[in-house]
């Protein structure tokens, strides 16, 4: 029973609101200091160092930097104008634009919280000015931000690929269909709500073909970034890690030479934001890897896999159980940390029943993104509510139909593997 004390301690620390990285490290060190003292602490410290010596992890700071550059380079403004020209004339037009902008920006920012914060500052004030209820605005902003990390180059896609030892390229390709399904489900739900509440479109008349073409031309450089990354990896021009550096270069060129909004003095703030974002992510990864070392030594993943398989040998029932588990965990633990902790535990069980690891990765990522919008501790919910000064109870009421739409998509993705694997199989 002693071997499970670090897991119990971990959840106690979470509930006490201790930062995730510190909770993981403290729980791990309790095991190595008081339960299994046969392993020298110096060997454990080597784990800390070796964890961050992984070459593929270099992709993380590069893609975080891409998201920061995007905010200074005029990319978001041009994508917003393009999205509005496409769908701003519909009932509830700005709410639709909110979802579409998250989808268009997903391949560039790759961060749900960054997307939620940006749209809370840029688009949400305009929505409330046009008559949208503030809690509804907050709910749409948070729900739409769940799309961003599912579209490459989402950081969670990279982390899962490293944890599960699968191709980053396959994970990137697999994200497109689920992300577009999430966007479509949210827009259908928004259309019903907007029609019922008589929310006005953001423009009286549809944009002309010439106007849309003009906005599209301005947005093309930004839209080509994710596709350029995918194609470059597909044809072996660069690795996923090198793709991060390429993305930084492309965003910088677009900001300097095309949109002309990125300035040299912006890079002080960009580097500061990159260092802060990278350090927090890497610290969590270090803690999770050391915690995973403890679980591996005690064969906890194998035990959990055996327990799950003993409950059922039906793949569909097992996936349902795992989805329920992930939803519950996602309500209390930040998504990235939940994925890092649970992937090594759950992956052996699903692989044993023939689930494709790439398919399972998408299930986990979509699930934890939904968790980020779900009370009581959803990170995007907190981000949006704090910026827009919305009460959580009002947010939950407005977010309920949007969450129902996302849950429906999750179930479809879970049980129709072909939807997820179609593009990865096509571009092997």
C-alpha positions, 0 to 999 in steps of 0.5 A, a space after each residue: 500500500 505504501 507504493 500508492 502514497 505518492 499518488 495520494 499525496 499528489 492529489 492532496 497537493 493538487 487540492 491544496 492548490 500547490 503548483 502542478 510541477 511542485 506537486 509532482 516533484 514533491 510526491 516523487 521525492 517522497 517516494 525516493 526519500 522515504 519508500 524506496 531509498 535503494 536508489 541514490 538521490 543523485 540518480 534521481 537528479 540525473 533524471 531531472 537533467 536527462 529529461 530536458 536533454 531531449 532534442 524533440 523538446 526543443 520544439 516547445 520553446 519555438 512554438 511558444 515563441 511563434 504564438 507570442 510573435 503572432 500577437 505582435 505581427 498583425 497576424 491575428 488582426 488579418 485573420 479576424 478580418 478574413 473570418 468576418 468577411 466569410 461569416 460575419 453576415 450570419 445571425 450571431 455573426 461575431 460569435 461565429 467569427 470567434 470560433 472561426 478565428 480560433 480555428 484559423 489561428 490554431 495552427 499558429 498559436 497552438 495554445 488554448 490559454 493564449 487563444 482564450 486570452 487574446 480573444 477575450 481582449 480583442 473580440 469579446 469587447 466588440 461582441 458585448 458592444 454588439 449586444 451579446 450577453 457577457 456570459 455567453 461571450 465568455 462561454 463562446 470564447 473559452 469553448 472555441 479556444 479548445 480547438 487551437 491545441 488540436 490543430 498542428 502545431 499544438 504543443 500537446 500533440 508534440 508532448 503526446 507523441 514523445 510520451 507514446 513514442 509515435 510520429 509527431 507528423 502523424 499526430 499533426 496530420 490527425 488533428 485537422 479533422 477533429 478540430 474542424 468537427 469541433 468548430 462545426 459543432 460549436 457553430 451549429 450550436 451558436 446558430 440555434 442560440 443566436 437565432 433564439 436570442 436574435 443576436 445581430 450579425 456583425 455586418 449588414 450585408 455579406 462581403 462581396 467576392 472581391 472583398 473576401 478575396 482581398 481579405 484572403 490575400 492578406 491572410 494567406 501568409 498566416 494561413 500557409 504557416 501550418 501547411 508549410 510546416 506539415 508539408 516540410 515534415 512530410 517531404 523530409 525537409 526538416 524535423 518537427 523540432 526544426 519545424 518550430 525554428 522554421 515557424 519562428 522565422 516565417 512568422 518574423 518575416 511575415 510580421 516584418 516584411 508583409 504586415 510590417 507591424 513587428 518591430 525589433 523592440 517587440 522581441 524583448 517582450 517576445 523573449 520574456 513571454 517565451 521564457 516564462 511559457 517554456 519554463 512553466 511547461 518544461 518544469 511540469 514535464 520534468 516533474 511528470 517524467 520523474 513521477 513516471 520513473 517512480 510509477 515505472 519502478 513500481 509497475 503501476 502502469 502495468 497494474 492499472 492496465 491489467 485492472 482496466 482489462 479485467 473490467 472489460 475486454 471490449 475495446 468500446 467499453 474500455 474507451 468509454 470508461 477512459 473518457 469518463 475518467 479523463 473528463 472527471 480528472 480534467 475537471 480538477 487537473 490542468 490538461 497538459 499535466 493530466 495528459 502527462 500523468 495519465 498517458 503512461 498509465 492508460 496507453 498499455 491497456 488500450 494498445 493491448 486491445 488494438 487501439 491505434 496510439 495516434 487515435 488514442 492521442 487525439 481522444 486524450 487531447 480533445 478530452 482534456 481540452 473540453 476539461 479546460 472549459 469545464 468547472 471547477 478548475 478549467 484553465 480556459 474558463 478561469 482565463 476568460 472569466 478573470 479577464 471579462 469579470 464574469 461570474 463562474 455560475 453565469 459562465 457555466 449556464 451559458 457554456 452547458 450547450 457548447 460543452 454538450 456539442 463538444 462532448 458529442 464530437 468526442 464520442 464520435 471521434 472515440 468510436 469512429 477511428 476512421 475519421 481520425 486516421 483518414 488523413 494520417 493513413 493518406 499521408 503516410 
